[in-house]
Amino acid sequence: MKTHELEKELGISKHTIFYYEKEGIITPQRDDNGYRSYSQEDLQKLIMVKFLRNLNISIDDVKAILNNELDFK
């Protein structure tokens, strides 16, 4: 899946997608031309991120949740 397809599917900007990549949340593969190619796993992570961010959860907490590192004590 290419960046423009993710934008359309999720209703988020490419800048937001690139930000999540920079934060290490997703790691798309690159094709021979250097274009990003997103997996189904990347898509599922972005769906979860969008949901959590809509609940006003910080990006640091989102990363912790995705990595099963958040302590709810």
N, C-alpha and C positions, 0 to 999 in steps of 0.2 A: 504494500500500500504506500503510495506517495504522499508527500506533505499536503498537497491540495486536496487529496481524498480524505485525509484525516480532518482537515479544516471543515470540509463539508459534512462529514459524518458526525463530528462532535460539536460543531458550531463554535470553535475556538480559532484564534488567529495563529498564523504560522509563527509569529513572534512568541506566543505563549508556548507552542510546541517546542520551539528551540530553547526557550527558558527551561522547560522541564528536562530537556536533554542536557543542558548545561549543569543543572542541579543533580544529574545522575539518576533521574527517575526512569528514563528510558534510554536505550542505547541502540538506535537504529543501525542496520547494516548499510553499507554503501555499495552501489552498483559500479560497474566499470567506468561510468561517466562521473562518478562522485556524488550522484544523487542519493538522498536518503531513501531507504526502503524499510517501512515499519512492519513489524510482525503482528500477529494476532495478540501475542502477549503484550506488546507495546500498546495496542488499542485498548485491551482490557485494563491495563494500568492507568491509561489516560481517562478512561471512563470513571474509574475509582477516584482518581485525583480530582476530576471535575466535580464529582459528588461531594467529596470531602471539603474542597475549597468553597463550594456553595454553602456549606455549614460553617464557614468562617474558621476552619481549622488551618493553622499556620503551615507553611510549606515544610518547616522542620518537623512538625508533628506528622504531616502527611508522609514524609520520607520514613519516619520511625514506624508508622503504622504499616506501610508497605514492606518494611524490612522486619516486621514483628519485633520491634525493639521498644515499643512504647510501654511504659510501666504505669498502670492505672491505679496505683496505690494512693 
